[in-house]
């Protein structure tokens, strides 16, 4: 493939660091510790504003100070973000992540186990407590593949509502794919013609093929040249698919702790069988021959491999989120892991005991993708569904539209 024209490599830090197509950062990284400086009490203290009489309480439009929450309950992880809008994006004021393995055994039995439900509900109780303490006013709490396929998902949903006080929404594959690409849209390289966004989950993997030439390529700016939150428009999504394969289901089928090179190749072949139909229907390979494209991966697999490549002594989101890697670099890391024992993988700082039996399944899915659709460059996103939910909730409330009108 041709190299990406005029593209520089950026490495973002903090939570959301929007960048213009020219490569300049348009907002400084924010952290949860900075929440106090941007929050508003909403009290009726006397304030003087332009055109307002002294002594009259200033009442801001409450939606600008809403607190939003996004929860992504996957097959393997339970993740929560709580945030408030900022001028250009949003500020995370609290977060939570825990490996709960909700989908453990569900591909074989068709049922969520009692132990898995118990583990998950304990994590959800923590999420509920955090949301209450932070005064969340609007939220969306989603569940994905494990709950989509489990015959007793309704029992689990009822338990969550009763014991944790949360109303979970089981979303379909298309919604999951759309939210994933919305969450990492600001990391797309607009100098490219195409991008393949993928999210390797615990029970399923979503692939989204984007036409970045569709419409105005400068989607990061409005007519006045001011930055606005970048969104992927519906017409840019040319096709998508959801594979019924994730790191948990693949590891359960082929094994995860002790994996020989032959077993690893068998995993890749198994995944490739699902990719062939998508390629046959959509002919993505033909587009790759005529334009410049890059991969954008949002999942624990690619962030883990990036952390290993960067030789991090412990995982650091600031260094991983937004970094660029050559495909050959990440494949080399993957092959090195295949040659390790389970105990050696446990000892790798960015893997540990929680991921050591799943990481090779993720590597096999990634390698199958890269063999089917070879691209020179891969961008790593430590963001996805939760960020997509927050962006959508705030956009639906008119947060960014109102702020642009206010600046004028």
N, C-alpha and C positions, 0 to 999 in steps of 0.2 A: 504493500500500500504506500501511497504518497504520504509524506510527512505533513503535519498540520501547518498551514501557512500562517505566519505572523502570530503564532501563539506562544505566550510565555507561560512558564510554570509558576503557579501560585501555591502557597501553603497557608491555609487559613487556620485561625485559632479561635479559642473561646467558643461561643455558641454559633451565632450566625454572623458571618462577616461578608456582607454582600460586596460584589465587585462589579465594576462596570466592564463592558466588553474591552475597554482599553487596558484593563488589568489593574486599575487603581482601586484600592480599598475604599469603600464609601462609608464604612462605619467601623469604629474600633470594636475589638472583641469585648464582650460583656461577660460577667460572671454572676453567679447567684449571690455572691457577697456584696455586689453593688446594688442589690435590689432596693435597699433603704433610700438611696439617693434619688431614685426615680419614682417611687411610690407616692401616692397622694392619699390623704386620710379621708377626703370627702367631707370634712367638717364644714360648719357654717360660719367659720371665723370671718371677720370683716376684712375684705381685701379691696384694693383700689385697682380697677381695670379701666381701660380707655372707654369713655362713653358711659361710665357707671357712677352713680352717686355714692359719695362717701357715706358709710354707715349701712349700705345695702349689701346683704350677703352675696358673695359671688358663687353661683351655682354652675359648675362645669357640667358639660354633657356627660352623664355618668358612664356612657359606654367607653369613653377613652380611658377610664380607670378600671374597667372590668378586669378581672383576673380569670385567665383561661387555663383549662387543663386538657391534656391529651393523654390517653392511656392506650397502649398497644399490648394486648394480651395474645402472645403468639404460642406456638407449639412448644417452644423452648424457654422463652423469656417473658417476663412481665416488666414493662417499662412505662414510666410516667414522666411527663414534663408539665410544669406549671409556669406560666409566663404572663407578662403584661406587655401591651403594645409599646413600641418606641417609634421615633420618627421614621425610621427606615425598615424596621423589622419587628423584633420582639426581644424582650429581656427575660431570660429564664431565672425564676426566683426560687425554684426548688425542683428536684429531680429524684427519681428512684429507679433502680434496675436490679432485678434478681432473676437468676436462672431457676425456673420452677418445673420445667419438663412436664408441662400439662399433658402433652401428647404422647407420653411414654407408653408404648404398647398399643396405642389406639389403632395403628394401621393393621395390626393382626387381629385384635379383638373387636374393633369397632366401638369400643366403649372407653370413656375416661375412667381411670381407676380411682378408687376412694382415696388412696394415698396421694395421687397427683392432684385431685381436687382439694384435699386438705392443705397441701403445700401451697397451692395457688391462692386459696382463700386467705391464708395467713398473710401472704404478700399483699393481697388486695385490701386487707384491713389496714395495713400500713399506708397504702395509697389513699384510702378513704380518710384516714386521720390527717395526712398531709394536706389534702384538699380542703378539709374543714378548717384547719389552722390558718391556711393562707387565704381563706375567704373566697374560694373559687365561685364565680358567678355564672360561668358558661363552660361546658365541657362536652367532650365526645369520647366515649369509652368503647373501644372496639375489640372484638375477638376475631381470630382468623381461622386458619386451616383446621386445627384440632377440633374446634367447636363446630366447624362446618360439616365435618365428616362423622363426628361422634353421635351415636344413636341416643345417648343420654345427655346430650347438650342442654336440653330444656331443664333437666333436673339440676344440672350444674348452674345454669343461669338463675334459677329460682333460689338456690343456696346462696349465691353471691349477693342477690338482692336482700335476702333475709339476714344473712350473717355479716356482710360487709357494707350493706346499704348502698350498693352501686348497681346501676342499670346498664348491663353490658349489651352491646349491639353486635350481632354476628354479621359481618359484611361479606359481600360476594367478591369474587376474584377481580372483577373489573374495577370495583371501588378501591380495592387494595392496591392494584397497579397504579391507578390514577393518583392516589394519595402518596405513594412512594415516589413517583416522579415529581409531584408538586413539592415534596419535602426537600429534594436535592436539586431543584431546577437552577438555583443560583450558581451551581458548580458546572453547568454545561459550558463548553467552549464554543462560543458563537462563531469562531473562525472556521469551524468544521461544517460540513454539509449534513452529516448524519451523526446520530449517537444511539448506542444501544445501552439502555439503562436496565440493570438487573438487580434483583433483591433475592438473595439466597436465604430462605427462611428455615424454620425447623421442620415444617410439614409440607411446604410448597415453595416454589420459586417463581417469581414474576419477571417477565421480560417485556420491555417496552421499546419499540423502534421509533425514533423521532426524526422527522424531517426538519432540520434547523433552518432551511431556506424558505420554508412556508411562511408567507407574510413578511413582516418587517423583522429583519435579523436583530436589529437593535432593540430587543424587547426589554432591555434593562433600563430604558429611559423613556420619559414621556415627551410630549411635543415641545416642552420648554427646556428639555435637556436635563431635567432633574431626575435623580434616581427614584425609581419606584420598585417595590418588591417584584421580582421576576416571577412570572407564571408561565407555564407551558399551556398553550391554547389547544383546544380539542383538535383543531385541524392539523396540528403538528404531530399528533399521535397517529402514525400511519397504521400500526398494528400492535397487538400485544397478545401475550398468552400467559397462562398460569400452569406450570408443570406440577403434577401431584408428587413432587419429590422435594425433600428438604434434608437437612443434615441429620435430623433424628430418624426419619423414615429410611433413608439410605443406609445409615449406620446400623439400624436394626435389621435390615435385609442382608447386608454383607459383613457385618461386624465392624467394630470401631476401635477396639483396644489393640488387637494384633492384626495388622493388615499387611499382607505381603505385596510386593510389586505386581504380582499377577492378579491379586484381588483388587488392587487399585485400578488396574486396567479394565477389569471386569465392571467396576463401578462406572468408569468413564463410558464404556460401551453401552451400559444400561441407560445412562442419562442421554447419550447420543441418540438412542432409539426414539426418545421423545422429541428431540430437537429436529430430527430429520423431517418430520411432518410439518413443523412450523416453517422450516426453510423451503420445503416443497411448495407450500401454499403462498408464502410471501416473497420468496426469492431475494432475501436480504443479501446473499452473496453477490448477486448481480449488481446491486447498488454499491457494494464495497469496491467493486472494480472501477467504478466511474466517478467516485467522489472521495472526499476525505472524511474519515469517521473516527470516533473514539469511544471507548467503553467507559461507563460510569457505574461503579458498583457500590451498592449500599447494603451492607450486611456484616454480621460478625465475622464471616469468613475473610472478606477482603480487608477489613480493618485489622484483624489479627495478623494476617500475612504482611500487611504494611508495617505494623509494629515490629515484627520480626526482622523485616528487611532493613528498617531504620536502626536496628540494634538497640532498642529501648530496654532499659533495665526494668521498667514497669510501663504499662500502657499509658500513653499521654495523648488525649484527644486533640490537643492543640497542634501537635506535630503530625497527626495522622489525617485529620479531617481536611480534605481538599488537596492532599498531596498527589503528585503525578508519579506514576511508575511506568517503566517500560514493561511490556507484556513478558518479555524474556526474563526480566528480573523477578517478577512474581512467580513465574513458572519454576524458576530455579529454587526459590524458597519452598515451593510446594513439593518438588522432588526431594529436597533435603529432608523434609518431614516424613516422606514415605520411607526413607532409609533409616529412620529413628525407631527405637522401641517405644512402647507406651510410656515407660518410666522416663525415658529421655524427653518425650514430648511434655510430660507433666512438669519437668524441670525448666522448660522454656518460659521466661517471665510473662510473655503476652498470651500464653495458653493456660497453664495451670491445670489442676485436677478437674475443674468443671468443664473444660473444653477438650481435654486430651483425647477423649473417645469419640468426638464429633468432628474434629478439625479436618481429618482426612476425607471424610464424606463431603465436606464443603469444598475441599481442594479438588476432588473429582468432578463436582458439578462445575466449578470454575474452569477447570482444564477442558472439559467437554465443550463449554461455551466458546473458549478461545480457539479451540481447534476448528470448530464449525465456522466461526466468524472471526478470522484473525485481524486484529487491529494492533497497531504499534503501541498505542498509548492507552493507559488505564488510569482514570481518576478515582480516588477513594473518597467515599462520603460516609462520615460518621453521623448521619442524619437520615431521616426517611419518613416513616409513617407518622410519627408524632409531630414532626415539624410540618408535614403536609396537613395534618389536622388543624394545628394552630393557625397556619397561614390561611386555610379555608375559613375557619371560624371568624377570624378577624376581618378577612375580606368580605364575608357575608354581612358583617356588622357595619361595613362601610368605613372601617378605620382608616385605610390608606387613602381612599377617595376624599374623605373629610379633611385629612391633614394636608393634601395637596391644595384643596380650595383655600384652606386657612393660610397657607404660605403666600398665596397670591394676594 
